[in-house]
Amino acid sequence: MASDAVVDKGRRRFLTATTSVVGGAGVVLAAIPFVKSWEPSAAAKSAGAPVLADIGKIEPGQKVTFAWRGLPVFVVNRTKAQLDALAGEDSRLKDPKSENTDQQPEYAKNEYRSIKPEWLVVTGICTHLGCVPDFFPELKPEPFDPQWKGGFYCPCHKSRYDISGRVFDGVPAPANLAVPPYTFIDDTHIMIGVDPGKEAA
């Protein structure tokens, strides 16, 4: 017996088109996370970017750590007493004149290893095996150095650095703490990762 049902071709075309559109949209939506997984993450994009550091609230004698390229960067507001003690340390240091040019840019190749004497900016990674040194700012005898004048002490293998990040003689670390590129934006901000006179990439 023949079917009496009437085929509505217009309705069939509408349903077919609608199903195709919805299915296509579903495929597109499902593909978005997959395609996005090919893109670098926001963290990866910003990993090499310069970092604007607010130094306005760092008290004299205080250290604040900022992250740049996955590394700790120490920013120290040095006191006059700390700066005055620098000259007396030269005979105890491996590279007092910062002659190893790999450790700092030309603008930081001075006694203070900095653009402005009171501000020290160094990568907080020991040059021996990559530990993070502790900060001992006070000018007083310490168990690891009875003549301590302030600076950094690595707890891993006992390397010591003065308040300019210059390495002491007779310790495992071979070189001074590295000075990253940086520039002053104003009196209270520095840009880590950019040399003076250059623009951020």
Rosetta constraint file for C-alpha pairs under 8 A:
AtomPair CA 8 CA 12 HARMONIC 6.30 0.50
AtomPair CA 9 CA 13 HARMONIC 6.17 0.50
AtomPair CA 10 CA 14 HARMONIC 6.23 0.50
AtomPair CA 11 CA 15 HARMONIC 6.18 0.50
AtomPair CA 12 CA 16 HARMONIC 6.09 0.50
AtomPair CA 13 CA 17 HARMONIC 6.04 0.50
AtomPair CA 14 CA 18 HARMONIC 6.02 0.50
AtomPair CA 15 CA 19 HARMONIC 5.99 0.50
AtomPair CA 16 CA 20 HARMONIC 6.14 0.50
AtomPair CA 17 CA 21 HARMONIC 6.18 0.50
AtomPair CA 18 CA 22 HARMONIC 6.13 0.50
AtomPair CA 19 CA 23 HARMONIC 5.90 0.50
AtomPair CA 20 CA 24 HARMONIC 5.92 0.50
AtomPair CA 21 CA 25 HARMONIC 6.10 0.50
AtomPair CA 22 CA 26 HARMONIC 6.17 0.50
AtomPair CA 23 CA 27 HARMONIC 6.29 0.50
AtomPair CA 24 CA 28 HARMONIC 6.27 0.50
AtomPair CA 25 CA 29 HARMONIC 6.12 0.50
AtomPair CA 26 CA 30 HARMONIC 6.01 0.50
AtomPair CA 27 CA 31 HARMONIC 6.11 0.50
AtomPair CA 28 CA 32 HARMONIC 6.42 0.50
AtomPair CA 29 CA 33 HARMONIC 7.85 0.50
AtomPair CA 30 CA 34 HARMONIC 7.48 0.50
AtomPair CA 31 CA 35 HARMONIC 6.11 0.50
AtomPair CA 32 CA 36 HARMONIC 5.94 0.50
AtomPair CA 33 CA 37 HARMONIC 6.08 0.50
AtomPair CA 34 CA 38 HARMONIC 7.22 0.50
AtomPair CA 35 CA 39 HARMONIC 7.42 0.50
AtomPair CA 40 CA 44 HARMONIC 5.83 0.50
AtomPair CA 40 CA 45 HARMONIC 6.32 0.50
AtomPair CA 41 CA 45 HARMONIC 6.20 0.50
AtomPair CA 42 CA 46 HARMONIC 6.18 0.50
AtomPair CA 43 CA 47 HARMONIC 5.85 0.50
AtomPair CA 44 CA 48 HARMONIC 7.71 0.50
AtomPair CA 45 CA 49 HARMONIC 7.47 0.50
AtomPair CA 47 CA 68 HARMONIC 7.01 0.50
AtomPair CA 47 CA 69 HARMONIC 4.78 0.50
AtomPair CA 47 CA 70 HARMONIC 6.61 0.50
AtomPair CA 48 CA 68 HARMONIC 7.33 0.50
AtomPair CA 48 CA 69 HARMONIC 5.09 0.50
AtomPair CA 49 CA 68 HARMONIC 7.77 0.50
AtomPair CA 49 CA 69 HARMONIC 7.35 0.50
AtomPair CA 49 CA 193 HARMONIC 7.26 0.50
AtomPair CA 49 CA 201 HARMONIC 7.50 0.50
AtomPair CA 50 CA 68 HARMONIC 7.19 0.50
AtomPair CA 50 CA 191 HARMONIC 6.38 0.50
AtomPair CA 50 CA 192 HARMONIC 5.49 0.50
AtomPair CA 50 CA 193 HARMONIC 4.60 0.50
AtomPair CA 50 CA 194 HARMONIC 6.48 0.50
AtomPair CA 50 CA 200 HARMONIC 6.57 0.50
AtomPair CA 50 CA 201 HARMONIC 7.90 0.50
AtomPair CA 51 CA 67 HARMONIC 7.84 0.50
AtomPair CA 51 CA 68 HARMONIC 6.38 0.50
AtomPair CA 51 CA 191 HARMONIC 5.55 0.50
AtomPair CA 51 CA 192 HARMONIC 5.07 0.50
AtomPair CA 51 CA 193 HARMONIC 6.69 0.50
AtomPair CA 52 CA 189 HARMONIC 6.78 0.50
AtomPair CA 52 CA 190 HARMONIC 5.91 0.50
AtomPair CA 52 CA 191 HARMONIC 4.53 0.50
AtomPair CA 52 CA 192 HARMONIC 6.34 0.50
AtomPair CA 53 CA 66 HARMONIC 7.16 0.50
AtomPair CA 53 CA 189 HARMONIC 5.56 0.50
AtomPair CA 53 CA 190 HARMONIC 5.31 0.50
AtomPair CA 53 CA 191 HARMONIC 6.12 0.50
AtomPair CA 53 CA 192 HARMONIC 7.09 0.50
AtomPair CA 54 CA 188 HARMONIC 5.95 0.50
AtomPair CA 54 CA 189 HARMONIC 4.67 0.50
AtomPair CA 54 CA 190 HARMONIC 6.77 0.50
AtomPair CA 55 CA 75 HARMONIC 7.89 0.50
AtomPair CA 55 CA 188 HARMONIC 5.13 0.50
AtomPair CA 55 CA 189 HARMONIC 5.55 0.50
AtomPair CA 55 CA 190 HARMONIC 7.23 0.50
AtomPair CA 56 CA 187 HARMONIC 7.47 0.50
AtomPair CA 56 CA 188 HARMONIC 4.29 0.50
AtomPair CA 56 CA 189 HARMONIC 6.88 0.50
AtomPair CA 58 CA 62 HARMONIC 6.08 0.50
AtomPair CA 58 CA 63 HARMONIC 7.12 0.50
AtomPair CA 58 CA 64 HARMONIC 7.00 0.50
AtomPair CA 58 CA 76 HARMONIC 7.70 0.50
AtomPair CA 58 CA 77 HARMONIC 6.43 0.50
AtomPair CA 59 CA 77 HARMONIC 6.45 0.50
AtomPair CA 60 CA 76 HARMONIC 7.97 0.50
AtomPair CA 60 CA 77 HARMONIC 4.94 0.50
AtomPair CA 60 CA 78 HARMONIC 5.67 0.50
AtomPair CA 60 CA 79 HARMONIC 5.37 0.50
AtomPair CA 61 CA 76 HARMONIC 6.87 0.50
AtomPair CA 61 CA 77 HARMONIC 5.50 0.50
AtomPair CA 61 CA 78 HARMONIC 5.05 0.50
AtomPair CA 61 CA 79 HARMONIC 5.45 0.50
AtomPair CA 61 CA 137 HARMONIC 6.40 0.50
AtomPair CA 62 CA 76 HARMONIC 5.77 0.50
AtomPair CA 62 CA 77 HARMONIC 5.76 0.50
AtomPair CA 62 CA 78 HARMONIC 7.35 0.50
AtomPair CA 62 CA 137 HARMONIC 7.66 0.50
AtomPair CA 63 CA 74 HARMONIC 6.42 0.50
AtomPair CA 63 CA 75 HARMONIC 5.55 0.50
AtomPair CA 63 CA 76 HARMONIC 4.32 0.50
AtomPair CA 63 CA 77 HARMONIC 6.62 0.50
AtomPair CA 63 CA 135 HARMONIC 7.62 0.50
AtomPair CA 64 CA 74 HARMONIC 5.91 0.50
AtomPair CA 64 CA 75 HARMONIC 5.37 0.50
AtomPair CA 64 CA 76 HARMONIC 6.53 0.50
AtomPair CA 65 CA 72 HARMONIC 6.04 0.50
AtomPair CA 65 CA 73 HARMONIC 5.41 0.50
AtomPair CA 65 CA 74 HARMONIC 4.64 0.50
AtomPair CA 65 CA 75 HARMONIC 6.19 0.50
AtomPair CA 66 CA 72 HARMONIC 5.75 0.50
AtomPair CA 66 CA 73 HARMONIC 5.10 0.50
AtomPair CA 66 CA 74 HARMONIC 6.57 0.50
AtomPair CA 66 CA 75 HARMONIC 7.65 0.50
AtomPair CA 67 CA 71 HARMONIC 5.52 0.50
AtomPair CA 67 CA 72 HARMONIC 4.84 0.50
AtomPair CA 67 CA 73 HARMONIC 5.96 0.50
AtomPair CA 68 CA 72 HARMONIC 6.50 0.50
AtomPair CA 68 CA 73 HARMONIC 6.71 0.50
AtomPair CA 68 CA 192 HARMONIC 7.21 0.50
AtomPair CA 68 CA 193 HARMONIC 7.60 0.50
AtomPair CA 71 CA 123 HARMONIC 6.99 0.50
AtomPair CA 71 CA 124 HARMONIC 7.36 0.50
AtomPair CA 71 CA 125 HARMONIC 7.72 0.50
AtomPair CA 72 CA 123 HARMONIC 5.99 0.50
AtomPair CA 72 CA 124 HARMONIC 5.21 0.50
AtomPair CA 72 CA 125 HARMONIC 7.24 0.50
AtomPair CA 73 CA 121 HARMONIC 6.84 0.50
AtomPair CA 73 CA 122 HARMONIC 5.68 0.50
AtomPair CA 73 CA 123 HARMONIC 4.41 0.50
AtomPair CA 73 CA 124 HARMONIC 5.30 0.50
AtomPair CA 74 CA 120 HARMONIC 7.62 0.50
AtomPair CA 74 CA 121 HARMONIC 5.68 0.50
AtomPair CA 74 CA 122 HARMONIC 5.34 0.50
AtomPair CA 74 CA 123 HARMONIC 6.03 0.50
AtomPair CA 74 CA 124 HARMONIC 5.61 0.50
AtomPair CA 75 CA 119 HARMONIC 6.89 0.50
AtomPair CA 75 CA 120 HARMONIC 5.57 0.50
AtomPair CA 75 CA 121 HARMONIC 4.65 0.50
AtomPair CA 75 CA 122 HARMONIC 6.78 0.50
AtomPair CA 76 CA 118 HARMONIC 7.86 0.50
AtomPair CA 76 CA 119 HARMONIC 5.73 0.50
AtomPair CA 76 CA 120 HARMONIC 5.03 0.50
AtomPair CA 76 CA 121 HARMONIC 6.65 0.50
AtomPair CA 77 CA 118 HARMONIC 5.63 0.50
AtomPair CA 77 CA 119 HARMONIC 5.01 0.50
AtomPair CA 77 CA 120 HARMONIC 6.68 0.50
AtomPair CA 78 CA 82 HARMONIC 6.10 0.50
AtomPair CA 78 CA 83 HARMONIC 6.70 0.50
AtomPair CA 78 CA 117 HARMONIC 7.90 0.50
AtomPair CA 78 CA 118 HARMONIC 4.80 0.50
AtomPair CA 78 CA 119 HARMONIC 6.14 0.50
AtomPair CA 78 CA 120 HARMONIC 7.18 0.50
AtomPair CA 78 CA 163 HARMONIC 7.90 0.50
AtomPair CA 79 CA 83 HARMONIC 6.36 0.50
AtomPair CA 79 CA 118 HARMONIC 6.75 0.50
AtomPair CA 80 CA 84 HARMONIC 6.01 0.50
AtomPair CA 80 CA 118 HARMONIC 7.72 0.50
AtomPair CA 81 CA 85 HARMONIC 6.27 0.50
AtomPair CA 82 CA 86 HARMONIC 6.78 0.50
AtomPair CA 82 CA 139 HARMONIC 7.39 0.50
AtomPair CA 82 CA 149 HARMONIC 7.01 0.50
AtomPair CA 82 CA 150 HARMONIC 6.77 0.50
AtomPair CA 82 CA 163 HARMONIC 6.96 0.50
AtomPair CA 83 CA 112 HARMONIC 7.69 0.50
AtomPair CA 83 CA 117 HARMONIC 7.62 0.50
AtomPair CA 83 CA 118 HARMONIC 7.42 0.50
AtomPair CA 83 CA 163 HARMONIC 7.90 0.50
AtomPair CA 85 CA 89 HARMONIC 7.15 0.50
AtomPair CA 85 CA 149 HARMONIC 6.46 0.50
AtomPair CA 86 CA 90 HARMONIC 7.47 0.50
AtomPair CA 86 CA 111 HARMONIC 7.63 0.50
AtomPair CA 86 CA 112 HARMONIC 7.97 0.50
AtomPair CA 86 CA 149 HARMONIC 7.98 0.50
AtomPair CA 86 CA 162 HARMONIC 7.73 0.50
AtomPair CA 86 CA 163 HARMONIC 7.39 0.50
AtomPair CA 86 CA 164 HARMONIC 7.73 0.50
AtomPair CA 87 CA 111 HARMONIC 7.89 0.50
AtomPair CA 89 CA 93 HARMONIC 6.71 0.50
AtomPair CA 89 CA 162 HARMONIC 7.80 0.50
AtomPair CA 90 CA 96 HARMONIC 5.21 0.50
AtomPair CA 91 CA 96 HARMONIC 7.79 0.50
AtomPair CA 92 CA 168 HARMONIC 5.82 0.50
AtomPair CA 92 CA 169 HARMONIC 5.82 0.50
AtomPair CA 93 CA 166 HARMONIC 6.81 0.50
AtomPair CA 93 CA 167 HARMONIC 5.82 0.50
AtomPair CA 93 CA 168 HARMONIC 4.17 0.50
AtomPair CA 93 CA 169 HARMONIC 4.92 0.50
AtomPair CA 94 CA 166 HARMONIC 7.72 0.50
AtomPair CA 94 CA 167 HARMONIC 6.05 0.50
AtomPair CA 94 CA 168 HARMONIC 5.63 0.50
AtomPair CA 94 CA 169 HARMONIC 4.83 0.50
AtomPair CA 94 CA 175 HARMONIC 7.51 0.50
AtomPair CA 95 CA 99 HARMONIC 6.48 0.50
AtomPair CA 95 CA 100 HARMONIC 7.31 0.50
AtomPair CA 95 CA 166 HARMONIC 6.76 0.50
AtomPair CA 95 CA 167 HARMONIC 6.97 0.50
AtomPair CA 95 CA 175 HARMONIC 7.33 0.50
AtomPair CA 95 CA 176 HARMONIC 7.16 0.50
AtomPair CA 96 CA 111 HARMONIC 7.63 0.50
AtomPair CA 96 CA 166 HARMONIC 6.51 0.50
AtomPair CA 97 CA 109 HARMONIC 7.46 0.50
AtomPair CA 97 CA 110 HARMONIC 6.76 0.50
AtomPair CA 97 CA 111 HARMONIC 6.58 0.50
AtomPair CA 98 CA 103 HARMONIC 7.66 0.50
AtomPair CA 98 CA 104 HARMONIC 7.72 0.50
AtomPair CA 98 CA 109 HARMONIC 5.87 0.50
AtomPair CA 98 CA 110 HARMONIC 6.97 0.50
AtomPair CA 98 CA 111 HARMONIC 7.81 0.50
AtomPair CA 98 CA 113 HARMONIC 7.67 0.50
AtomPair CA 98 CA 166 HARMONIC 7.62 0.50
AtomPair CA 98 CA 176 HARMONIC 7.61 0.50
AtomPair CA 99 CA 109 HARMONIC 7.57 0.50
AtomPair CA 100 CA 104 HARMONIC 7.80 0.50
AtomPair CA 100 CA 175 HARMONIC 7.76 0.50
AtomPair CA 101 CA 105 HARMONIC 6.79 0.50
AtomPair CA 101 CA 106 HARMONIC 7.52 0.50
AtomPair CA 101 CA 109 HARMONIC 7.84 0.50
AtomPair CA 102 CA 178 HARMONIC 7.75 0.50
AtomPair CA 103 CA 175 HARMONIC 7.47 0.50
AtomPair CA 103 CA 176 HARMONIC 6.43 0.50
AtomPair CA 103 CA 177 HARMONIC 6.66 0.50
AtomPair CA 103 CA 178 HARMONIC 4.40 0.50
AtomPair CA 103 CA 179 HARMONIC 6.08 0.50
AtomPair CA 104 CA 108 HARMONIC 5.92 0.50
AtomPair CA 104 CA 109 HARMONIC 6.46 0.50
AtomPair CA 104 CA 113 HARMONIC 7.50 0.50
AtomPair CA 104 CA 178 HARMONIC 5.76 0.50
AtomPair CA 104 CA 179 HARMONIC 4.69 0.50
AtomPair CA 104 CA 180 HARMONIC 6.91 0.50
AtomPair CA 105 CA 109 HARMONIC 6.59 0.50
AtomPair CA 105 CA 179 HARMONIC 7.05 0.50
AtomPair CA 105 CA 180 HARMONIC 7.73 0.50
AtomPair CA 105 CA 181 HARMONIC 7.09 0.50
AtomPair CA 107 CA 113 HARMONIC 7.99 0.50
AtomPair CA 107 CA 114 HARMONIC 7.03 0.50
AtomPair CA 107 CA 115 HARMONIC 6.28 0.50
AtomPair CA 108 CA 112 HARMONIC 7.40 0.50
AtomPair CA 108 CA 113 HARMONIC 4.31 0.50
AtomPair CA 108 CA 114 HARMONIC 4.42 0.50
AtomPair CA 108 CA 115 HARMONIC 5.91 0.50
AtomPair CA 108 CA 179 HARMONIC 7.47 0.50
AtomPair CA 109 CA 113 HARMONIC 5.41 0.50
AtomPair CA 109 CA 114 HARMONIC 7.41 0.50
AtomPair CA 110 CA 114 HARMONIC 7.09 0.50
AtomPair CA 111 CA 164 HARMONIC 7.66 0.50
AtomPair CA 112 CA 117 HARMONIC 5.58 0.50
AtomPair CA 112 CA 120 HARMONIC 7.46 0.50
AtomPair CA 112 CA 164 HARMONIC 5.68 0.50
AtomPair CA 113 CA 117 HARMONIC 7.90 0.50
AtomPair CA 113 CA 120 HARMONIC 7.08 0.50
AtomPair CA 113 CA 164 HARMONIC 6.09 0.50
AtomPair CA 113 CA 165 HARMONIC 7.96 0.50
AtomPair CA 113 CA 179 HARMONIC 7.67 0.50
AtomPair CA 114 CA 119 HARMONIC 6.58 0.50
AtomPair CA 114 CA 120 HARMONIC 5.74 0.50
AtomPair CA 114 CA 121 HARMONIC 6.91 0.50
AtomPair CA 115 CA 119 HARMONIC 7.47 0.50
AtomPair CA 116 CA 120 HARMONIC 7.90 0.50
AtomPair CA 120 CA 164 HARMONIC 6.61 0.50
AtomPair CA 121 CA 179 HARMONIC 6.19 0.50
AtomPair CA 121 CA 180 HARMONIC 7.26 0.50
AtomPair CA 121 CA 182 HARMONIC 7.99 0.50
AtomPair CA 122 CA 165 HARMONIC 7.11 0.50
AtomPair CA 122 CA 177 HARMONIC 6.24 0.50
AtomPair CA 122 CA 178 HARMONIC 5.63 0.50
AtomPair CA 122 CA 179 HARMONIC 4.42 0.50
AtomPair CA 122 CA 180 HARMONIC 6.21 0.50
AtomPair CA 123 CA 177 HARMONIC 6.35 0.50
AtomPair CA 123 CA 178 HARMONIC 5.45 0.50
AtomPair CA 123 CA 179 HARMONIC 5.99 0.50
AtomPair CA 123 CA 180 HARMONIC 6.38 0.50
AtomPair CA 124 CA 132 HARMONIC 5.74 0.50
AtomPair CA 124 CA 133 HARMONIC 6.58 0.50
AtomPair CA 124 CA 177 HARMONIC 7.14 0.50
AtomPair CA 125 CA 130 HARMONIC 5.19 0.50
AtomPair CA 125 CA 131 HARMONIC 5.71 0.50
AtomPair CA 125 CA 132 HARMONIC 4.91 0.50
AtomPair CA 125 CA 133 HARMONIC 6.71 0.50
AtomPair CA 125 CA 177 HARMONIC 6.95 0.50
AtomPair CA 126 CA 130 HARMONIC 4.87 0.50
AtomPair CA 126 CA 131 HARMONIC 5.29 0.50
AtomPair CA 126 CA 132 HARMONIC 5.91 0.50
AtomPair CA 126 CA 133 HARMONIC 6.20 0.50
AtomPair CA 126 CA 154 HARMONIC 6.81 0.50
AtomPair CA 126 CA 159 HARMONIC 7.77 0.50
AtomPair CA 126 CA 173 HARMONIC 6.91 0.50
AtomPair CA 126 CA 177 HARMONIC 6.58 0.50
AtomPair CA 127 CA 173 HARMONIC 5.31 0.50
AtomPair CA 127 CA 174 HARMONIC 6.38 0.50
AtomPair CA 127 CA 175 HARMONIC 5.97 0.50
AtomPair CA 127 CA 176 HARMONIC 7.04 0.50
AtomPair CA 127 CA 177 HARMONIC 6.41 0.50
AtomPair CA 128 CA 159 HARMONIC 7.86 0.50
AtomPair CA 128 CA 172 HARMONIC 6.11 0.50
AtomPair CA 128 CA 173 HARMONIC 4.13 0.50
AtomPair CA 128 CA 174 HARMONIC 6.31 0.50
AtomPair CA 128 CA 175 HARMONIC 7.95 0.50
AtomPair CA 129 CA 173 HARMONIC 7.85 0.50
AtomPair CA 131 CA 154 HARMONIC 6.88 0.50
AtomPair CA 131 CA 156 HARMONIC 6.55 0.50
AtomPair CA 132 CA 154 HARMONIC 6.58 0.50
AtomPair CA 133 CA 152 HARMONIC 5.75 0.50
AtomPair CA 133 CA 153 HARMONIC 5.20 0.50
AtomPair CA 133 CA 154 HARMONIC 4.04 0.50
AtomPair CA 133 CA 155 HARMONIC 6.60 0.50
AtomPair CA 134 CA 152 HARMONIC 5.47 0.50
AtomPair CA 134 CA 153 HARMONIC 5.23 0.50
AtomPair CA 134 CA 154 HARMONIC 5.97 0.50
AtomPair CA 134 CA 155 HARMONIC 7.19 0.50
AtomPair CA 135 CA 151 HARMONIC 6.02 0.50
AtomPair CA 135 CA 152 HARMONIC 4.65 0.50
AtomPair CA 135 CA 153 HARMONIC 6.53 0.50
AtomPair CA 136 CA 150 HARMONIC 5.60 0.50
AtomPair CA 136 CA 151 HARMONIC 5.42 0.50
AtomPair CA 136 CA 152 HARMONIC 5.77 0.50
AtomPair CA 136 CA 153 HARMONIC 7.11 0.50
AtomPair CA 137 CA 149 HARMONIC 7.69 0.50
AtomPair CA 137 CA 150 HARMONIC 4.33 0.50
AtomPair CA 137 CA 151 HARMONIC 5.60 0.50
AtomPair CA 137 CA 152 HARMONIC 7.84 0.50
AtomPair CA 137 CA 163 HARMONIC 7.53 0.50
AtomPair CA 138 CA 149 HARMONIC 6.70 0.50
AtomPair CA 138 CA 150 HARMONIC 5.08 0.50
AtomPair CA 139 CA 148 HARMONIC 5.94 0.50
AtomPair CA 139 CA 149 HARMONIC 4.18 0.50
AtomPair CA 139 CA 150 HARMONIC 5.14 0.50
AtomPair CA 140 CA 146 HARMONIC 7.53 0.50
AtomPair CA 140 CA 147 HARMONIC 7.12 0.50
AtomPair CA 140 CA 148 HARMONIC 5.64 0.50
AtomPair CA 140 CA 149 HARMONIC 6.33 0.50
AtomPair CA 140 CA 150 HARMONIC 7.59 0.50
AtomPair CA 141 CA 145 HARMONIC 6.16 0.50
AtomPair CA 141 CA 146 HARMONIC 4.15 0.50
AtomPair CA 141 CA 147 HARMONIC 5.50 0.50
AtomPair CA 141 CA 148 HARMONIC 5.20 0.50
AtomPair CA 141 CA 149 HARMONIC 7.92 0.50
AtomPair CA 142 CA 146 HARMONIC 5.39 0.50
AtomPair CA 142 CA 147 HARMONIC 7.62 0.50
AtomPair CA 142 CA 148 HARMONIC 6.24 0.50
AtomPair CA 144 CA 158 HARMONIC 7.77 0.50
AtomPair CA 149 CA 162 HARMONIC 7.20 0.50
AtomPair CA 149 CA 163 HARMONIC 7.60 0.50
AtomPair CA 150 CA 162 HARMONIC 6.14 0.50
AtomPair CA 150 CA 163 HARMONIC 5.49 0.50
AtomPair CA 151 CA 160 HARMONIC 7.57 0.50
AtomPair CA 151 CA 161 HARMONIC 5.63 0.50
AtomPair CA 151 CA 162 HARMONIC 4.23 0.50
AtomPair CA 151 CA 163 HARMONIC 3.94 0.50
AtomPair CA 151 CA 164 HARMONIC 7.22 0.50
AtomPair CA 151 CA 165 HARMONIC 6.92 0.50
AtomPair CA 152 CA 160 HARMONIC 5.76 0.50
AtomPair CA 152 CA 161 HARMONIC 4.97 0.50
AtomPair CA 152 CA 162 HARMONIC 6.26 0.50
AtomPair CA 152 CA 163 HARMONIC 6.97 0.50
AtomPair CA 152 CA 165 HARMONIC 7.15 0.50
AtomPair CA 153 CA 158 HARMONIC 6.45 0.50
AtomPair CA 153 CA 159 HARMONIC 5.95 0.50
AtomPair CA 153 CA 160 HARMONIC 4.58 0.50
AtomPair CA 153 CA 161 HARMONIC 6.40 0.50
AtomPair CA 154 CA 158 HARMONIC 5.14 0.50
AtomPair CA 154 CA 159 HARMONIC 5.17 0.50
AtomPair CA 154 CA 160 HARMONIC 6.28 0.50
AtomPair CA 155 CA 159 HARMONIC 7.63 0.50
AtomPair CA 157 CA 172 HARMONIC 7.01 0.50
AtomPair CA 158 CA 171 HARMONIC 6.92 0.50
AtomPair CA 158 CA 172 HARMONIC 7.62 0.50
AtomPair CA 159 CA 167 HARMONIC 7.54 0.50
AtomPair CA 159 CA 168 HARMONIC 7.45 0.50
AtomPair CA 159 CA 171 HARMONIC 5.01 0.50
AtomPair CA 159 CA 172 HARMONIC 5.92 0.50
AtomPair CA 159 CA 173 HARMONIC 5.74 0.50
AtomPair CA 160 CA 167 HARMONIC 5.93 0.50
AtomPair CA 160 CA 168 HARMONIC 5.70 0.50
AtomPair CA 160 CA 171 HARMONIC 6.98 0.50
AtomPair CA 161 CA 165 HARMONIC 4.99 0.50
AtomPair CA 161 CA 166 HARMONIC 5.02 0.50
AtomPair CA 161 CA 167 HARMONIC 4.31 0.50
AtomPair CA 161 CA 168 HARMONIC 5.77 0.50
AtomPair CA 161 CA 176 HARMONIC 7.25 0.50
AtomPair CA 161 CA 177 HARMONIC 7.68 0.50
AtomPair CA 162 CA 166 HARMONIC 5.33 0.50
AtomPair CA 162 CA 167 HARMONIC 6.62 0.50
AtomPair CA 162 CA 168 HARMONIC 7.36 0.50
AtomPair CA 165 CA 176 HARMONIC 5.79 0.50
AtomPair CA 165 CA 177 HARMONIC 5.10 0.50
AtomPair CA 165 CA 178 HARMONIC 7.89 0.50
AtomPair CA 166 CA 175 HARMONIC 7.54 0.50
AtomPair CA 166 CA 176 HARMONIC 4.51 0.50
AtomPair CA 166 CA 177 HARMONIC 6.44 0.50
AtomPair CA 167 CA 171 HARMONIC 7.99 0.50
AtomPair CA 167 CA 173 HARMONIC 7.05 0.50
AtomPair CA 167 CA 174 HARMONIC 7.53 0.50
AtomPair CA 167 CA 175 HARMONIC 6.00 0.50
AtomPair CA 167 CA 176 HARMONIC 4.79 0.50
AtomPair CA 167 CA 177 HARMONIC 7.26 0.50
AtomPair CA 180 CA 192 HARMONIC 7.11 0.50
AtomPair CA 180 CA 193 HARMONIC 6.60 0.50
AtomPair CA 181 CA 192 HARMONIC 6.12 0.50
AtomPair CA 181 CA 193 HARMONIC 4.83 0.50
AtomPair CA 181 CA 194 HARMONIC 5.23 0.50
AtomPair CA 181 CA 195 HARMONIC 5.00 0.50
AtomPair CA 182 CA 190 HARMONIC 6.65 0.50
AtomPair CA 182 CA 191 HARMONIC 5.44 0.50
AtomPair CA 182 CA 192 HARMONIC 4.35 0.50
AtomPair CA 182 CA 193 HARMONIC 5.33 0.50
AtomPair CA 182 CA 194 HARMONIC 4.87 0.50
AtomPair CA 182 CA 195 HARMONIC 5.10 0.50
AtomPair CA 182 CA 196 HARMONIC 6.74 0.50
AtomPair CA 183 CA 190 HARMONIC 5.49 0.50
AtomPair CA 183 CA 191 HARMONIC 5.36 0.50
AtomPair CA 183 CA 192 HARMONIC 6.75 0.50
AtomPair CA 183 CA 194 HARMONIC 6.10 0.50
AtomPair CA 183 CA 195 HARMONIC 5.58 0.50
AtomPair CA 183 CA 196 HARMONIC 4.80 0.50
AtomPair CA 183 CA 197 HARMONIC 7.97 0.50
AtomPair CA 184 CA 189 HARMONIC 6.11 0.50
AtomPair CA 184 CA 190 HARMONIC 4.33 0.50
AtomPair CA 184 CA 191 HARMONIC 6.36 0.50
AtomPair CA 184 CA 196 HARMONIC 7.43 0.50
AtomPair CA 185 CA 189 HARMONIC 5.42 0.50
AtomPair CA 185 CA 190 HARMONIC 5.29 0.50
AtomPair CA 185 CA 191 HARMONIC 6.57 0.50
AtomPair CA 186 CA 190 HARMONIC 7.11 0.50
AtomPair CA 193 CA 200 HARMONIC 7.84 0.50
AtomPair CA 194 CA 198 HARMONIC 6.42 0.50
AtomPair CA 194 CA 199 HARMONIC 6.85 0.50
AtomPair CA 194 CA 200 HARMONIC 5.97 0.50
